[in-house]
Amino acid sequence: MTSYLGKSLLVKKSAAVLLLLLGIVLIVVGLHENSWPIASLGALSLLGGVFLLVLKIVAPNQSIQL
């Protein structure tokens, strides 16, 4: 069985990947339709996904500092 912490990390990772995919789709649709608000929303979504992934990678490594 997975612990509560494992489920929490899985949810965060899944949310980050979904934000990345949503951001890419919105950027493509926004640029194809010449709709800058949609493309901007996609860029924000993409940045949010990257931010969540970076936090997931950095958080466990903070205790390993020399």
Secondary structure, 3 states (H helix, E strand, C coil): CCCHHHHHHHHHHHHHHHHHHHHHHHHHHHHHCCCHHHHHHHHHHHHHHHHHHHHHHHHHHHHHCC
